[in-house]
Amino acid sequence: MPGTSHVDTFVLDNLPPAHLLPDFVNLDRLAYPEHLNATVELVDRHVAEGRGDRPALLAPGGVRWTYADLARMIDRMANVLTGKLGLVSGNRVLLRSANNPTKVALYMAVIKAGGIVVATMPLLRSRELVQILDKAKISLALCDATLAAEMEKAAAGAAEKPQVVTWAGTAGGELGALLDGVTDRFAAVPTRADDPCLLGFTSGTTGLPKATIHYHRDLLIICDCYARDVLKADADDVFIGSPPLAFTFGLGGLVLFPFRVGASAVLLEKAGPPDLAKAIGDYGATISFTAPTAYRAILAKAEDYDLSSLKKCVSAGETLPKPTFDAWLEATGIKLMDGIGATEMLHIFIAASEDEIRPGATGRPVPGYEAKVIDGEGREVPRGTPGRLAVRGPIGCRYLSDERQSAYVEKGWNVTGDTYVEDEDGYFWFQARNDDMIVSSGYNIAGPEVEAALFAHPAVLETGVVGAPDAERGRIVKAYVVLAGGFEASDELAKDLQDHVKRELAPYKYPRSIVFVDALPKTESGKLQRFALRQQAELEHEIQGETA
């Protein structure tokens, strides 16, 4: 690519061909320069403009890093990356840890040094990590020591074994030894606005995970469209939330949005609903990012926590039911801000500011984005008619060397896989997912991936995995299993299958319900009819509700 700062052009060489790229619209309104480095804009700018003493990152154990502290740590890390660890611009660097200041500093350091971050969920198992290592051709992985076992196992199984460097606590351990004595001054690589700096991996419903390519400018776009024009945060806000930073929902809400305006972010390694609710009071958090599931769980014991500091609460990752919206408003006086985003689009593209919320609706296109509802041929349908959601804006889908690009992008529009209705006022109302993705407690879980794990157990002859309604999690993973000869259905066998999946995949993907059946519904050609299983799961849920 002419003019790129990248020495290693692997990602640029594997961008989708031009005719498969979406239309990028409304970029001119953002007026970004040809060259920019996202870390300079998000961190260094605050120090240069005299705001270095403002708190940037807060964490349990009394951790409090100002923007100046963070900038110095980033520069030391960038010097280690480019010096002792041999990073050149364009290299991919895998990061593996829970949400903590060290991970954020490494994230920013990789970007400042011209590298490309590949952040991973801390719960992923070696089998899943190997797919990421091989897809992105990663030569360096930085991992929290508490998660090193699966990382080392994955490195050993990768096609090209990466170097693994671990850390302990706040930049201690092997990384701490490398940082010792290193200068805290580093000149940012003069990256272009359209140089890649992030590969966001997203679970597909079939096959290997997809890697979405995002540029330096993309990290700013979501701040300057959604965060500025919809969320309307300012430097006095304290952000908090539960999404892992490997989810771009978490990256935006807990790093990019606060850094863009010079605000503070609270990072929690343990962020279950009780941990999150307690930390809101402990840190005086003003803006929360989590899934509807967590808001419901907090509501159940709202009187036990001090939520009085909250000003704004963002809900995404799964559908926000109106009863949850109503109950949260009654308990806190705050309107939950719903939104839909996608890893392909980096963050939220349909939402509504507080004064424009219509309960039950997701919202309207974020300024800078356009949306419409289309039929199977790509034609826009009349308002009030269900169809496929299509969006476009200054960000769009770019898969790394993946034939599935042509399925996501149609005629210049990003087609998200969601069924929506647009009303006469331009509000979009979610109807359903139109693929095999299961969204449970905000996690995206591909049914076929769970099926593949179950098939590896000798007791499983056939299986079909779908999402089933659940009051607590929205949806749960439900597996229908036909047993192989010599095995008998039992609670013990069901638990053994669940434990097997937990060993094979990230634990949140395991089937919380297993039903043993004599046969699965199939087409005449023998193809599994998942829609029939989904209907069966819905019916079983209704029957359980009637008998409860």
Backbone torsions as a table, in degrees:
resi	resn	phi	psi	omega
1	MET	NA	119.8	-177.1
2	PRO	-58.9	132.9	174.2
3	GLY	84.7	-3.8	-178.9
4	THR	-67.2	152.4	175.0
5	SER	-85.5	-8.2	-173.2
6	HIS	-77.2	128.5	171.4
7	VAL	-80.7	-44.8	175.4
8	ASP	-90.4	109.7	-173.2
9	THR	-102.7	22.4	-177.6
10	PHE	-53.5	-48.7	-177.6
11	VAL	-67.4	-45.0	178.3
12	LEU	-61.0	-36.6	-179.9
13	ASP	-70.5	-17.0	-177.1
14	ASN	-115.3	22.1	170.2
15	LEU	-65.3	155.5	175.4
16	PRO	-62.0	151.1	175.0
17	PRO	-61.7	153.8	-172.6
18	ALA	-54.9	-37.7	-175.6
19	HIS	-72.9	-10.6	178.0
20	LEU	-104.0	0.5	178.1
21	LEU	-79.3	149.4	175.1
22	PRO	-73.6	166.8	171.7
23	ASP	-73.3	132.8	175.2
24	PHE	-104.4	113.4	-173.8
25	VAL	-117.1	155.7	174.7
26	ASN	65.2	24.4	175.2
27	LEU	-71.1	-33.4	-176.0
28	ASP	-60.4	-33.1	-177.0
29	ARG	-66.4	-18.6	-178.6
30	LEU	-90.9	-21.6	170.8
31	ALA	52.3	47.0	176.5
32	TYR	-77.6	146.4	177.3
33	PRO	-70.8	166.4	-179.6
34	GLU	-63.4	-37.3	179.4
35	HIS	-114.0	129.3	170.7
36	LEU	-158.2	151.3	175.5
37	ASN	-117.2	122.9	-172.4
38	ALA	-59.9	-37.4	-179.8
39	THR	-65.8	-37.9	176.9
40	VAL	-60.3	-43.1	-178.0
41	GLU	-71.2	-34.8	-173.2
42	LEU	-88.6	-27.6	-175.5
43	VAL	-124.1	-59.8	-173.0
44	ASP	-60.0	-33.5	-178.0
45	ARG	-59.2	-38.1	-178.9
46	HIS	-66.9	-38.2	178.1
47	VAL	-67.3	-45.5	-178.3
48	ALA	-62.4	-30.2	-177.0
49	GLU	-97.3	14.3	171.4
50	GLY	89.0	16.1	-179.6
51	ARG	-110.3	22.7	-175.6
52	GLY	-65.1	-21.8	-177.7
53	ASP	-88.2	-0.4	177.9
54	ARG	-75.8	143.1	179.9
55	PRO	-68.7	133.2	178.8
56	ALA	-105.1	-50.8	-175.8
57	LEU	-127.3	133.2	176.6
58	LEU	-123.8	143.6	-178.9
59	ALA	-154.5	158.7	178.0
60	PRO	-54.3	154.4	-177.8
61	GLY	87.5	12.3	178.2
62	GLY	81.0	13.4	179.8
63	VAL	-69.4	127.0	178.2
64	ARG	-145.5	103.9	178.8
65	TRP	-104.4	125.8	172.0
66	THR	-78.2	172.8	176.4
67	TYR	-62.6	-34.4	177.5
68	ALA	-67.9	-42.8	176.5
69	ASP	-58.6	-47.1	-178.2
70	LEU	-63.3	-44.1	-179.5
71	ALA	-60.3	-41.8	179.3
72	ARG	-65.5	-41.7	179.1
73	MET	-65.0	-41.9	177.4
74	ILE	-57.5	-45.7	-177.9
75	ASP	-66.1	-39.5	176.3
76	ARG	-61.9	-44.4	179.9
77	MET	-64.6	-40.1	179.0
78	ALA	-63.5	-37.8	176.4
79	ASN	-65.1	-38.8	176.8
80	VAL	-65.6	-44.4	-179.0
81	LEU	-59.0	-48.5	-175.0
82	THR	-83.1	-20.0	179.9
83	GLY	-96.6	-82.9	-174.1
84	LYS	-64.6	-29.8	-176.2
85	LEU	-102.6	-2.3	169.3
86	GLY	72.3	21.5	-179.8
87	LEU	-65.6	134.9	169.4
88	VAL	-118.7	155.8	-175.9
89	SER	-58.4	135.6	-178.1
90	GLY	98.3	-17.1	174.9
91	ASN	-63.0	147.0	175.3
92	ARG	-95.6	136.3	-179.9
93	VAL	-124.3	120.7	178.3
94	LEU	-84.5	133.8	175.8
95	LEU	-116.8	131.9	-177.5
96	ARG	-136.3	108.8	175.5
97	SER	-173.4	169.4	168.5
98	ALA	-72.8	178.9	180.0
99	ASN	-71.8	116.0	176.6
100	ASN	-156.0	164.5	-176.6
101	PRO	-59.4	-36.5	-179.8
102	THR	-61.0	-42.7	-180.0
103	LYS	-62.7	-41.9	179.9
104	VAL	-64.5	-44.3	179.7
105	ALA	-62.1	-42.2	177.1
106	LEU	-63.3	-41.0	178.1
107	TYR	-55.5	-51.5	-178.8
108	MET	-68.0	-33.4	-179.5
109	ALA	-67.5	-43.7	177.8
110	VAL	-58.3	-44.8	-178.8
111	ILE	-66.9	-41.7	-179.7
112	LYS	-63.7	-31.8	-179.5
113	ALA	-84.9	4.5	177.1
114	GLY	87.0	6.2	179.8
115	GLY	-83.3	-178.3	-178.8
116	ILE	-124.1	120.5	-177.3
117	VAL	-80.5	136.8	169.9
118	VAL	-124.8	93.6	-179.0
119	ALA	-86.2	142.1	-176.7
120	THR	-126.8	152.7	177.7
121	MET	-66.5	133.5	-179.4
122	PRO	-63.5	-21.2	-178.3
123	LEU	-84.8	-6.5	-177.5
124	LEU	-64.1	145.0	177.2
125	ARG	-94.1	169.4	-174.6
126	SER	-58.2	-38.8	180.0
127	ARG	-58.0	-42.0	179.9
128	GLU	-72.9	-37.6	179.4
129	LEU	-66.2	-36.6	178.7
130	VAL	-58.9	-42.4	179.3
131	GLN	-59.2	-40.0	179.8
132	ILE	-70.5	-44.7	178.7
133	LEU	-57.3	-44.0	-176.9
134	ASP	-74.2	-40.5	-178.6
135	LYS	-63.6	-43.7	-175.2
136	ALA	-91.7	-2.9	-178.0
137	LYS	50.0	64.1	-174.6
138	ILE	-91.8	131.9	179.4
139	SER	-108.7	-10.3	-179.1
140	LEU	-138.7	130.3	176.8
141	ALA	-127.7	132.3	178.1
142	LEU	-113.3	124.1	-166.7
143	CYS	-138.1	135.4	171.1
144	ASP	-58.8	134.2	-175.6
145	ALA	-58.7	-28.1	-179.9
146	THR	-69.8	-14.8	-179.1
147	LEU	-114.4	15.0	-170.4
148	ALA	-70.0	-29.7	-173.4
149	ALA	-58.6	-51.3	-180.0
150	GLU	-67.8	-33.6	179.0
151	MET	-64.4	-45.7	179.2
152	GLU	-64.4	-39.2	178.1
153	LYS	-63.3	-41.9	178.7
154	ALA	-66.4	-43.0	179.8
155	ALA	-59.1	-40.0	179.9
156	ALA	-66.8	-28.4	-178.0
157	GLY	-94.7	-2.4	-178.2
158	ALA	-75.8	155.1	179.4
159	ALA	-61.3	-39.4	175.6
160	GLU	-125.7	108.2	-173.5
161	LYS	-62.4	119.9	179.0
162	PRO	-82.6	159.9	170.2
163	GLN	-75.9	134.1	180.0
164	VAL	-114.4	124.5	176.4
165	VAL	-119.2	127.7	-178.1
166	THR	-105.0	162.3	172.1
167	TRP	-136.8	160.1	179.0
168	ALA	-129.3	137.3	179.0
169	GLY	61.5	-135.8	179.7
170	THR	-96.0	88.4	176.8
171	ALA	59.7	40.8	172.8
172	GLY	-103.2	-158.4	178.4
173	GLY	65.9	-147.2	-178.4
174	GLU	-58.9	-42.5	178.8
175	LEU	-63.6	-41.4	179.1
176	GLY	-59.7	-39.4	178.3
177	ALA	-64.4	-38.0	178.6
178	LEU	-69.2	-31.8	-179.1
179	LEU	-76.4	-20.1	-174.6
180	ASP	-57.3	122.4	176.2
181	GLY	79.4	3.1	-177.2
182	VAL	-83.7	139.5	-178.3
183	THR	-65.2	149.2	179.4
184	ASP	-101.8	34.5	173.8
185	ARG	-126.4	125.1	179.9
186	PHE	-144.6	128.3	178.7
187	ALA	-83.7	121.1	-177.5
188	ALA	-58.6	140.5	173.8
189	VAL	-63.5	132.0	-176.9
190	PRO	-75.3	70.8	-177.1
191	THR	-72.2	153.8	173.4
192	ARG	-80.8	157.0	176.6
193	ALA	-60.7	-29.2	-179.2
194	ASP	-105.7	25.9	167.8
195	ASP	-84.8	136.0	176.9
196	PRO	-63.2	142.9	175.9
197	CYS	-136.8	-3.2	-176.1
198	LEU	-150.6	133.0	166.6
199	LEU	-111.2	113.0	177.6
200	GLY	-99.3	116.7	-179.4
201	PHE	-86.0	135.6	-179.4
202	THR	-125.1	141.5	178.5
203	SER	-71.3	126.5	172.8
204	GLY	-93.4	167.1	178.4
205	THR	-85.9	-14.5	176.2
206	THR	-142.2	150.1	171.8
207	GLY	71.0	-159.7	-176.4
208	LEU	-73.6	156.9	176.2
209	PRO	-63.0	152.8	-180.0
210	LYS	-99.4	144.5	177.8
211	ALA	-108.3	121.6	179.3
212	THR	-97.3	134.6	-175.6
213	ILE	-96.6	127.8	177.8
214	HIS	-128.5	142.6	-175.9
215	TYR	-93.3	169.0	174.8
216	HIS	-55.4	-43.7	-177.7
217	ARG	-65.4	-29.4	-177.7
218	ASP	-62.4	-35.6	179.6
219	LEU	-64.2	-28.3	178.3
220	LEU	-86.6	-32.2	-177.4
221	ILE	-58.4	-46.1	-177.0
222	ILE	-67.1	-26.8	175.1
223	CYS	-73.7	-40.5	-172.5
224	ASP	-88.3	-3.0	173.5
225	CYS	-111.6	-72.7	-177.5
226	TYR	-67.5	-55.5	-172.4
227	ALA	-64.3	-38.0	-178.0
228	ARG	-79.4	-45.0	-169.7
229	ASP	-93.6	-19.3	-179.2
230	VAL	-113.7	-54.6	-179.2
231	LEU	-71.1	-39.6	176.1
232	LYS	58.1	51.2	178.3
233	ALA	-82.3	162.6	175.9
234	ASP	-139.5	179.3	-171.4
235	ALA	-65.2	-19.3	-179.6
236	ASP	-86.8	-2.8	-178.8
237	ASP	-77.1	151.8	174.4
238	VAL	-121.5	111.9	-176.1
239	PHE	-87.8	145.4	177.3
240	ILE	-151.8	157.6	178.9
241	GLY	176.3	178.2	-176.5
242	SER	-108.4	-19.6	-173.2
243	PRO	-65.3	135.4	173.2
244	PRO	-59.9	150.1	-179.4
245	LEU	-67.0	-16.2	175.1
246	ALA	-71.6	-21.3	168.8
247	PHE	-81.0	129.3	-179.5
248	THR	-66.1	-21.3	171.3
249	PHE	-59.2	-43.7	177.9
250	GLY	-71.6	-40.4	179.2
251	LEU	-58.6	-45.4	179.0
252	GLY	-66.6	-52.4	-172.9
253	GLY	-69.6	-27.1	-174.0
254	LEU	-112.5	-6.8	179.4
255	VAL	-132.3	-63.4	-170.2
256	LEU	-66.6	-46.4	-177.0
257	PHE	-64.0	-50.2	177.7
258	PRO	-63.5	-39.8	-178.8
259	PHE	-65.5	-34.0	-177.7
260	ARG	-62.7	-34.8	-177.3
261	VAL	-105.6	4.7	179.2
262	GLY	75.9	27.5	179.3
263	ALA	-90.3	-174.5	-179.4
264	SER	-109.2	152.1	176.4
265	ALA	-128.9	136.5	175.5
266	VAL	-98.9	126.1	-179.0
267	LEU	-110.1	123.5	-178.3
268	LEU	-117.6	123.5	175.0
269	GLU	-73.2	-33.7	173.9
270	LYS	-110.7	112.7	-172.1
271	ALA	-131.0	35.2	171.2
272	GLY	-63.2	164.5	-176.3
273	PRO	-49.8	-44.7	178.8
274	PRO	-65.0	-39.2	178.9
275	ASP	-64.7	-44.4	-179.0
276	LEU	-64.4	-46.6	-178.2
277	ALA	-61.7	-42.6	178.9
278	LYS	-64.4	-42.5	-177.7
279	ALA	-66.7	-30.0	176.7
280	ILE	-57.2	-44.9	178.3
281	GLY	-71.9	-40.4	-177.6
282	ASP	-62.2	-37.8	-174.6
283	TYR	-104.8	-2.6	-177.6
284	GLY	64.2	38.6	-177.4
285	ALA	-62.5	142.8	-178.5
286	THR	-110.7	-24.4	-179.0
287	ILE	-130.3	126.3	-178.1
288	SER	-114.9	140.8	174.9
289	PHE	-124.0	116.5	173.9
290	THR	-163.2	-178.1	-177.7
291	ALA	-91.3	159.4	178.0
292	PRO	-53.5	-34.6	178.9
293	THR	-54.9	-44.8	-178.0
294	ALA	-69.1	-40.7	178.0
295	TYR	-60.9	-40.1	178.1
296	ARG	-63.1	-42.6	-179.4
297	ALA	-64.8	-39.8	178.7
298	ILE	-66.0	-38.3	179.7
299	LEU	-58.0	-35.2	-176.1
300	ALA	-61.9	-25.6	-179.9
301	LYS	-132.8	35.5	-174.5
302	ALA	-58.1	-30.8	-178.1
303	GLU	-69.3	-14.3	-179.3
304	ASP	-84.5	-8.6	-172.2
305	TYR	-125.9	157.2	174.2
306	ASP	-98.3	102.6	-179.5
307	LEU	-106.0	13.3	-170.4
308	SER	-67.2	-20.6	-178.8
309	SER	-77.3	-18.9	-174.9
310	LEU	-63.4	138.2	175.2
311	LYS	-116.4	-36.4	-177.1
312	LYS	-140.3	141.7	179.8
313	CYS	-132.2	122.1	-178.1
314	VAL	-102.8	134.0	179.0
315	SER	-119.7	128.1	175.6
316	ALA	-159.7	178.7	-180.0
317	GLY	98.2	-25.6	176.0
318	GLU	-161.0	171.0	-178.3
319	THR	-63.7	136.0	176.7
320	LEU	-92.6	107.0	178.8
321	PRO	-68.8	144.0	179.6
322	LYS	-59.4	-38.7	176.7
323	PRO	-57.9	-34.7	177.2
324	THR	-68.7	-42.4	176.4
325	PHE	-57.0	-48.5	-177.0
326	ASP	-64.3	-42.9	-177.5
327	ALA	-67.3	-39.1	179.4
328	TRP	-66.7	-40.9	179.2
329	LEU	-62.8	-42.1	-179.5
330	GLU	-66.8	-38.4	-176.2
331	ALA	-78.0	-33.2	-171.7
332	THR	-120.4	-16.6	-174.3
333	GLY	79.0	9.2	-176.6
334	ILE	-111.5	133.7	175.0
335	LYS	-83.3	120.7	175.8
336	LEU	-64.0	130.5	179.9
337	MET	-92.9	103.6	-178.9
338	ASP	-77.0	162.9	177.4
339	GLY	-171.3	154.5	172.3
340	ILE	-122.8	134.1	175.6
341	GLY	-137.0	-174.3	177.9
342	ALA	-157.0	148.0	176.6
343	THR	-57.7	-36.2	179.5
344	GLU	-61.0	-31.3	-178.5
345	MET	-103.4	3.3	176.3
346	LEU	77.5	-43.6	-179.3
347	HIS	-157.1	-159.9	-171.7
348	ILE	-68.6	134.3	178.5
349	PHE	-124.1	-12.1	170.5
350	ILE	-129.2	127.9	-177.5
351	ALA	-166.7	-172.3	175.3
352	ALA	-150.0	138.3	174.1
353	SER	-68.1	165.2	-173.4
354	GLU	-53.9	-40.5	-175.3
355	ASP	-82.1	-1.9	-179.8
356	GLU	-120.0	9.2	-178.2
357	ILE	-66.8	135.5	172.0
358	ARG	-118.1	103.6	-173.6
359	PRO	-50.8	130.1	-178.6
360	GLY	98.4	-24.4	177.6
361	ALA	-93.8	148.9	175.4
362	THR	-70.0	-38.3	178.9
363	GLY	137.6	-156.3	178.6
364	ARG	-121.0	165.4	-178.6
365	PRO	-56.3	134.4	174.9
366	VAL	-59.8	141.2	178.2
367	PRO	-49.9	129.7	-176.0
368	GLY	101.9	-13.8	-179.4
369	TYR	-114.0	157.7	175.1
370	GLU	-128.9	148.6	-179.5
371	ALA	-143.8	152.4	174.9
372	LYS	-154.8	165.4	178.0
373	VAL	-110.9	128.7	-172.8
374	ILE	-124.1	161.8	175.9
375	ASP	-92.0	-171.9	-177.1
376	GLY	-64.9	-18.6	179.8
377	GLU	-98.6	2.2	178.7
378	GLY	89.1	8.3	179.1
379	ARG	-87.4	139.3	177.6
380	GLU	-67.1	135.4	-178.6
381	VAL	-96.5	160.3	178.0
382	PRO	-61.8	149.6	177.5
383	ARG	-60.5	140.6	-175.5
384	GLY	93.9	-6.3	-179.2
385	THR	-102.9	128.5	178.0
386	PRO	-66.6	146.8	177.2
387	GLY	-172.1	-170.3	-177.4
388	ARG	-83.7	136.4	179.3
389	LEU	-79.4	129.2	176.2
390	ALA	-125.7	135.4	-178.1
391	VAL	-136.9	158.0	170.6
392	ARG	-153.1	158.2	-177.9
393	GLY	-175.2	-159.1	179.7
394	PRO	-72.7	-10.2	174.9
395	ILE	-120.8	148.4	177.0
396	GLY	-157.4	174.0	-174.3
397	CYS	-71.3	128.7	170.4
398	ARG	-136.3	100.0	177.0
399	TYR	-83.8	143.9	176.7
400	LEU	-77.4	110.1	173.4
401	SER	43.6	66.1	-173.3
402	ASP	-145.1	124.5	-178.4
403	GLU	-67.0	-15.4	179.3
404	ARG	-73.4	-4.3	174.6
405	GLN	-55.9	-41.2	-176.2
406	SER	-70.0	-18.2	177.5
407	ALA	-84.4	-29.9	-178.2
408	TYR	-84.8	-34.3	-177.5
409	VAL	-107.3	121.5	178.7
410	GLU	-127.0	119.2	176.1
411	LYS	53.5	38.0	176.4
412	GLY	87.9	-3.6	-178.6
413	TRP	-108.4	146.2	174.8
414	ASN	-86.8	119.6	-178.3
415	VAL	-104.7	112.2	-162.2
416	THR	-80.2	-17.5	-174.7
417	GLY	92.6	12.8	179.1
418	ASP	-114.0	144.1	172.9
419	THR	-95.8	128.3	-177.1
420	TYR	-135.2	162.6	168.4
421	VAL	-123.2	134.9	173.1
422	GLU	-102.7	129.7	-179.4
423	ASP	-88.6	-179.4	-175.1
424	GLU	-66.7	-19.0	-179.8
425	ASP	-96.6	6.5	178.0
426	GLY	83.7	11.9	174.5
427	TYR	-86.6	143.2	-178.4
428	PHE	-105.8	132.5	-176.2
429	TRP	-117.9	121.0	-178.8
430	PHE	-68.7	139.3	176.7
431	GLN	-114.3	-49.2	-177.0
432	ALA	-174.4	163.5	166.0
433	ARG	-80.9	142.4	-179.6
434	ASN	-111.1	31.4	173.6
435	ASP	-140.1	-161.8	-175.7
436	ASP	-97.7	19.1	177.9
437	MET	-78.9	136.5	176.7
438	ILE	-108.4	124.9	177.6
439	VAL	-105.8	109.7	-176.1
440	SER	-125.0	118.4	-178.7
441	SER	53.2	34.2	178.6
442	GLY	87.3	-7.7	178.3
443	TYR	-90.6	137.2	172.9
444	ASN	-88.6	123.9	-176.8
445	ILE	-128.5	123.4	-179.7
446	ALA	-85.4	117.4	-179.8
447	GLY	-53.7	-46.2	-179.8
448	PRO	-60.6	-30.0	178.1
449	GLU	-66.7	-41.2	177.7
450	VAL	-67.2	-37.8	176.6
451	GLU	-59.5	-43.6	-179.7
452	ALA	-61.9	-38.7	178.0
453	ALA	-66.1	-41.6	179.4
454	LEU	-65.1	-36.7	179.8
455	PHE	-61.5	-22.8	-179.9
456	ALA	-75.4	-8.3	178.5
457	HIS	-89.9	134.0	-175.5
458	PRO	-62.6	-19.8	-178.3
459	ALA	-79.7	-13.1	-171.6
460	VAL	-97.3	116.4	174.7
461	LEU	-89.6	-47.8	177.3
462	GLU	-141.9	153.4	176.8
463	THR	-155.7	150.1	172.7
464	GLY	-134.4	132.1	-174.8
465	VAL	-119.4	129.2	180.0
466	VAL	-139.3	172.1	173.7
467	GLY	-90.4	138.4	178.3
468	ALA	-120.5	145.1	-179.9
469	PRO	-59.0	144.3	178.4
470	ASP	-151.9	129.4	-175.8
471	ALA	-64.0	-34.6	-175.5
472	GLU	-83.8	-43.4	-172.3
473	ARG	-107.3	2.9	-176.0
474	GLY	83.3	-60.9	175.0
475	ARG	-140.8	151.7	169.8
476	ILE	-123.8	160.1	174.3
477	VAL	-79.3	124.1	-179.8
478	LYS	-123.5	127.3	-177.5
479	ALA	-112.2	129.8	170.9
480	TYR	-101.6	125.3	-169.5
481	VAL	-125.8	129.4	168.7
482	VAL	-99.8	123.1	-174.1
483	LEU	-82.1	148.7	173.5
484	ALA	-75.1	162.2	179.4
485	GLY	-58.8	142.1	178.8
486	GLY	91.3	-2.6	179.0
487	PHE	-117.7	143.6	179.6
488	GLU	-120.4	142.6	-179.8
489	ALA	-64.7	136.7	177.2
490	SER	-164.7	161.4	175.4
491	ASP	-62.1	-35.6	-179.7
492	GLU	-65.4	-41.3	179.2
493	LEU	-68.1	-38.8	177.5
494	ALA	-59.3	-44.6	178.6
495	LYS	-64.1	-37.6	179.2
496	ASP	-64.3	-39.4	177.2
497	LEU	-65.7	-40.7	177.8
498	GLN	-62.5	-44.9	179.1
499	ASP	-64.6	-36.1	177.7
500	HIS	-60.9	-45.1	179.4
501	VAL	-64.8	-38.5	178.1
502	LYS	-61.2	-33.0	178.5
503	ARG	-75.9	-30.9	-176.4
504	GLU	-83.9	-35.3	-173.5
505	LEU	-129.8	172.0	173.6
506	ALA	-54.7	134.7	-172.8
507	PRO	-55.9	-29.4	-177.8
508	TYR	-67.5	-11.2	-178.3
509	LYS	-89.0	-5.6	-173.0
510	TYR	-68.6	150.3	178.9
511	PRO	-73.4	116.9	-179.9
512	ARG	-76.5	-16.1	175.4
513	SER	-132.7	131.4	175.9
514	ILE	-124.6	126.4	178.7
515	VAL	-117.7	123.4	178.0
516	PHE	-87.6	127.3	-177.2
517	VAL	-129.6	162.1	179.7
518	ASP	-81.1	-29.2	-179.0
519	ALA	-156.3	159.1	177.3
520	LEU	-108.8	149.1	177.1
521	PRO	-69.5	133.6	-176.7
522	LYS	-139.7	160.2	173.0
523	THR	-78.4	173.6	179.0
524	GLU	-61.7	-27.4	179.3
525	SER	-85.0	0.4	177.1
526	GLY	92.6	7.6	-179.3
527	LYS	-82.7	136.3	179.8
528	LEU	-61.1	133.0	177.2
529	GLN	-97.8	88.0	-177.9
530	ARG	-65.6	-30.8	-179.8
531	PHE	-61.4	-34.6	178.6
532	ALA	-67.9	-37.8	177.0
533	LEU	-67.2	-37.5	177.7
534	ARG	-63.2	-41.5	177.6
535	GLN	-63.4	-39.8	178.7
536	GLN	-64.0	-41.5	179.5
537	ALA	-63.7	-39.3	177.8
538	GLU	-64.0	-43.5	-179.1
539	LEU	-64.2	-43.7	179.3
540	GLU	-61.7	-37.3	178.4
541	HIS	-64.9	-41.9	179.3
542	GLU	-64.1	-41.3	-179.7
543	ILE	-65.0	-41.9	178.4
544	GLN	-62.1	-37.1	179.4
545	GLY	-67.0	-36.8	-179.4
546	GLU	-71.0	-31.7	-176.5
547	THR	-92.7	-8.4	-178.4
548	ALA	-68.6	NA	NA
